[in-house]
Every structure is written in C-alpha cells, then in structure tokens.
Amino acid sequence: MDAVEFPLSARVRGARRRLVATSAAGAVLVGTAVASVVADASGWVSVPRAIQAGLVLVTLLVLPVAWVGVHAVWALRGRAELFIAAGEHPRRRPTDRQLVNHLRNEHPLTPLWWMVSILSGLGTLCLGFALPFALADGAVVAGALLGTGLAVSLAALALAVSGIRRAARQGSEDRKRRAELWSVPTAVERRLMIPLLGAGDGAHLGA
C-alpha cells in the first residue's frame, strides 16, 4: 500500500499554525520565568515575588494544559479528515508523518484529560487540607473561597475520569478503523504506539 500526502483543509492548517504559535509563546514564557528567577536570585535585577509566582504558576499549570488542548484540536481535526479522505484514495494510505501526527494509538483527548485529572486531584488534596484550618480560625471568606475551589476541583476530577474512559473507548474504535483502512509497516506501527506525553492508554500514572 503506497503512502501519499492526503489533502487537509484550511481548518487543520490553521490549527497547526495555532499550535506552532502556542509552542513559541510557551518557549518565551518558560524563558522569562527562568530568567526572572535566576536574575532575582543572583541579585542582577529585583523581580517582585508576585510576578515571579505568577510566571511560575502559569508556566507549570496553565501552559501545559493550553498546549495539549491546542494539540488535541489539531490532531482531532486531522484525524477526522484523514478518515473521510480514505475513500478518495483507494489502495493508498496517509504518509508516516500524517499518521503519527493525527492517528496515534492514543486518542488526542487522552493526555488532556489526564492533565486535568492530575491538576484537579492535586487541587482537591491541597484545598481539602487547608479548608478545615480556615474554618477552625473563623475565616469565613477564606473558607468560602476554599470550599468553592474544592467543589470545582472535585467536579473537574469527576469530569476528567469520565473523559479518560470515553477517550479510551474512542481511541480503540479509531485504531480498529485505521487497521481496516490501511496496513502500515512495523516501524510506523511502533511510532504510532508512542504517546504524546510518554504515558499512553493503560500506562498512565494510576491507570
């Protein structure tokens, strides 16, 4: 079965450009966060603690979720269009690059749901630990804020767990569909098994 470059729409190319832009912005953000910490620690420049904390939190919490989310949109759009285009290219298959980009064994939403579950789980632990102390001290406003955050974290955790299961089912269906449409070399098959973040279905922490 010969490999050809399946045509993808402007929506997929636009999602790719947004992924590149997010990657570039993330690199700048990481560099800025590291530079601010190093500059302040070495005494070159005095950087306010609030700015440092904001940069670090955004880099560690917001940036990974944003990047994985943008990547998922790009991969999902390409995956759908490759399956649709299969009927227009009999006895042909997408190129290795298109397969790896859009048709990994891991569903594109799986790493996003895992990130949400890990972050919400950590939030639940931290907020659940802090809430009793706030209530014991009579801090009503702080207790209300911590309680709201705890409720949001628990809801996000429940949503992420169900999302992981749905993505696993959809990923299994997509793998079967891909196998029915195209046969790929063993080397490519091994590349398709590599998950985006290094821990695929069944190998994630806690799976």
C-alpha positions in Angstrom: 0.0 0.0 0.0 1.6 3.2 -1.2 1.8 6.3 1.1 0.5 9.6 -0.3 0.0 13.1 1.3 -3.7 13.2 2.0 -5.1 16.8 1.4 -6.2 18.5 4.6 -8.4 21.6 4.9 -7.6 25.1 5.9 -9.1 24.4 9.3 -6.4 21.8 10.0 -3.7 24.0 8.7 -5.0 26.9 10.9 -5.0 24.6 13.9 -1.4 23.7 13.1 -0.4 27.4 13.0 -2.1 27.9 16.4 -0.1 25.0 17.7 3.2 26.5 16.5 2.2 29.9 17.9 1.4 28.3 21.3 4.7 26.5 21.3 6.6 29.7 20.5 4.7 31.6 23.2 5.3 28.8 25.7 9.0 28.9 25.0 9.1 32.6 25.6 7.1 32.2 28.8 9.4 29.5 30.1 12.4 31.5 29.3 11.0 34.6 31.0 10.1 32.6 34.1 13.5 31.0 34.4 15.3 34.4 33.7 13.2 36.2 36.4 14.1 33.6 39.0 17.8 33.5 38.1 18.1 37.3 37.9 16.5 37.8 41.2 18.5 35.0 42.9 21.7 36.3 41.6 20.9 39.9 42.5 21.1 41.3 38.9 17.5 42.6 38.9 15.0 42.8 41.7 11.8 41.0 40.5 8.7 41.2 42.7 7.7 38.0 44.3 4.2 38.3 42.9 5.4 38.5 39.4 7.8 35.5 39.9 5.0 33.4 41.4 2.6 34.3 38.6 5.1 33.4 35.9 5.9 30.1 37.6 2.3 29.1 38.2 1.3 30.0 34.6 4.3 28.1 33.3 3.6 25.0 35.4 -0.2 24.9 35.3 -1.7 26.9 32.5 0.8 26.5 29.7 0.9 22.6 29.6 -2.9 22.4 29.6 -3.2 25.1 26.9 -0.5 23.4 24.7 -2.1 19.9 25.0 -5.5 21.4 24.3 -4.4 23.1 21.1 -2.6 20.0 20.0 -5.7 17.9 20.6 -7.8 20.2 18.4 -5.3 20.0 15.6 -5.0 16.2 15.9 -8.7 15.6 16.1 -9.5 17.7 13.0 -6.8 16.0 11.0 -7.9 12.6 12.2 -11.5 13.2 11.1 -10.4 14.4 7.7 -8.0 11.6 7.1 -10.7 9.0 7.7 -13.1 10.9 5.4 -10.4 11.2 2.6 -9.7 7.4 2.8 -12.5 6.7 0.3 -11.0 9.1 -2.2 -7.6 7.4 -2.1 -8.2 3.6 -2.6 -5.1 1.4 -2.1 -3.3 4.4 -0.7 -2.5 5.4 2.9 -1.5 8.7 4.6 2.2 9.4 4.9 4.0 8.3 8.0 4.1 11.9 9.2 0.3 12.3 8.9 -0.3 9.0 10.7 2.0 10.0 13.6 0.5 13.5 13.8 -3.1 12.5 13.7 -3.6 8.8 14.1 -1.6 7.7 17.1 -3.0 4.8 19.1 -3.6 7.2 21.9 -6.8 9.4 21.4 -5.8 13.1 21.2 -8.0 13.9 24.2 -6.4 11.3 26.5 -3.4 13.4 27.6 -5.6 16.5 28.1 -8.0 14.6 30.4 -5.0 13.1 32.3 -3.6 16.5 32.9 -6.9 17.9 34.1 -7.3 14.9 36.4 -3.8 15.3 37.9 -4.2 19.0 38.4 -7.7 18.7 39.9 -6.5 15.9 42.1 -3.7 18.0 43.5 -6.1 20.9 43.9 -8.5 18.7 45.8 -5.8 17.5 48.2 -4.4 21.0 48.8 -7.8 22.7 49.3 -9.2 19.8 51.3 -6.2 20.0 53.7 -6.5 23.8 54.0 -10.2 24.1 54.4 -10.5 22.7 58.0 -7.8 25.1 59.2 -9.6 28.1 57.7 -12.9 27.1 59.3 -11.3 26.5 62.6 -9.8 30.0 62.6 -13.2 31.5 61.8 -12.0 32.8 58.4 -15.4 32.8 56.7 -14.4 34.4 53.4 -11.3 32.2 53.1 -13.4 29.2 54.0 -16.0 30.0 51.4 -13.3 30.5 48.7 -11.5 27.3 49.7 -14.8 25.4 49.7 -15.8 26.7 46.2 -12.3 25.8 44.9 -12.7 22.3 46.4 -16.1 21.8 44.8 -14.7 22.9 41.4 -11.7 20.6 41.8 -13.9 17.6 42.6 -16.2 18.4 39.7 -13.2 18.7 37.3 -11.8 15.4 38.7 -15.1 13.6 38.1 -15.3 15.1 34.6 -11.7 14.1 33.8 -12.2 10.5 34.9 -15.3 10.1 32.6 -13.4 11.8 29.8 -10.5 9.4 30.1 -12.8 6.5 29.7 -14.6 8.0 26.8 -11.3 8.8 25.1 -10.0 5.3 25.6 -13.2 3.8 24.0 -13.0 6.2 21.1 -9.2 5.5 20.7 -9.9 1.8 20.5 -12.6 2.3 17.8 -10.3 4.6 15.8 -7.4 2.0 16.0 -9.8 -0.7 14.6 -11.0 1.7 11.8 -7.4 2.6 11.0 -6.4 -1.1 10.8 -9.3 -1.8 8.5 -8.4 1.0 6.1 -4.6 0.9 6.0 -1.8 -1.5 6.7 1.4 0.1 7.9 5.0 -1.1 8.3 6.0 -2.4 11.7 8.4 0.6 12.3 5.5 3.0 11.7 3.2 0.9 14.0 5.8 1.3 16.8 5.8 5.1 16.3 2.0 5.2 16.5 2.2 3.5 19.9 4.3 6.3 21.4 2.0 8.5 23.4 2.2 12.3 23.2 3.4 12.8 26.8 5.2 9.5 27.4 2.4 7.5 29.1 -0.3 6.2 26.8 -3.6 4.3 27.4 -3.1 1.8 30.2 0.4 3.2 31.1 -0.6 6.5 32.6 0.1 7.1 36.3 -2.6 5.5 38.2 -4.1 3.6 35.3 
